[in-house]
Amino acid sequence: MSVTITALEAENVKRIKAVALTPAPTGLTLVGGNNNQGKTSVLDALAWALGGDRFRPNAAQRDGAVAPAHLKVTLSNGVIVERKGKNSTLTVTDPTGRRSGQQLLNAFIEPLALDLPRFMEASDKEKADILLRIIGIGTELHVRDMEIKALYDKRTFTGQLAQQKKHFAEELISYPDAPEEPVSASDLIRQQQEILARNGENQRLRQNLAGLEEKARVLADRRTQLEQTLALLVKEQDEVNESLCTARKSAENLQDESTAELEASIQSIEETNRKVRANLEKARAEDEAAKYASDYDKLTDAIEQKRKERLALLNGADLPLPGLSVEDGVLTYNGKHWRDMSGSDQLRVAAAIVRRLNPDCGFVLLDKLEQMDMTTLQEFSAWLEAEGLQAIATRVSTGSECQIIIEDGMVKGADLPVLSAAPAQTRTWTKGAF
């Protein structure tokens, strides 16, 4: 069963002259009073008595006090803790009457329960680390978070590449009328050379025709002059005439081919190939953009799967408080980060986590609860009672919600020193006080 504080008696500690306190076993016990009257000194006295020298106030003894500081705390497990004498010597007595020391207290006293602001002022990551250490999944959850972050970073980079490729492809110019493959200049030149060769042969044939015609004319002229050689020339003339006839027939069927189209193609080949290259580059860019977009979608699915695994891990953990979680390495409660929680939710989270750090410690000390309204105080007290947790807190108030009122270092209405007379009466917590 968790250990709680049954009673406190204190003299000459910080601002305390003489205070006796019997807190409620569970729920909220409020120590009220105006500023600088000794409320916080009550919590400091408890922390010093139970937490040891590391909680000793810098000025432990009250200014002007003749007698040394004196503390006595009784715990629900029967242990009695006392500090007294000039050196504030610690005495810890267990239920059997045997003397012990700080080591016995450390077994069931959680240091953060004595110094809750230390937890509340820790960084978000430190709070999350404490929670994960409690539920025992810190390392495994860290692995999940690192995997998610790596996938998220990769997906972000992939998405950026996909957008860049898409924009690049959209800005490129395409030419629908261009051929699919670059045109070869050597093929066009070869075709041109073949046509030129054929045209050259045609020219040769034309020249041959002209020569034969000239020769025929010469022979005809000589015929009239050289009748004596006519017999010899007839045969030659017939042969020439035969050749002439053949040449004429060949010449009539000849038709020169134009190289204009090929010349234009050769001149425009670079422009055509530029368009083809542009089309190919645009197609490649569009393919790359589509590939990166597909990779982005796959990474998104992988991230969602990792998040589901992470959520399952947290859902299966024994959390100190329903609604607690760790998101991106920081503590959350009901989906809110620490800075976005209400003051009462922050106290509830802190108390639950600190209690789980050492389940044997059944109390926490809280300072400055004046920021809570009456309704919130009542809700917080009811939650503490339901959890079986004891909280001793201070509040700048002299209202009926406070169990005791500290005035000038003493319980209001008490006349005698605590440890040298009967304990002063304390008020009883009643919900009707709200």
RAMOBEL-V326601 format. One record per run of one state. SS is the DSSP state (H for helix, E for strand, - for the rest). FROM is the first residue (numbers start at 0). LEN is the number of residues. If there is no record, write none. Layout:
BEGIN
ss/from/len
SS/FROM/LEN
SS/FROM/LEN
END
This chain:
BEGIN
ss/from/len
-/0/2
E/2/1
-/3/1
E/4/7
-/11/1
E/12/1
-/13/4
E/17/4
-/21/5
E/26/7
-/33/5
H/38/13
-/51/1
H/52/3
-/55/5
E/60/1
-/61/8
E/69/6
-/75/4
E/79/5
-/84/4
E/88/5
-/93/5
E/98/2
-/100/1
H/101/5
-/106/4
H/110/4
-/114/1
H/115/5
-/120/3
H/123/12
-/135/2
H/137/34
-/171/13
H/184/41
-/225/1
H/226/27
-/253/6
H/259/56
-/315/8
E/323/4
-/327/2
E/329/4
-/333/2
E/335/2
H/337/3
-/340/2
H/342/15
-/357/3
E/360/1
-/361/1
E/362/4
-/366/7
H/373/14
-/387/2
E/389/8
-/397/6
E/403/4
-/407/2
E/409/2
-/411/19
H/430/3
-/433/1
END
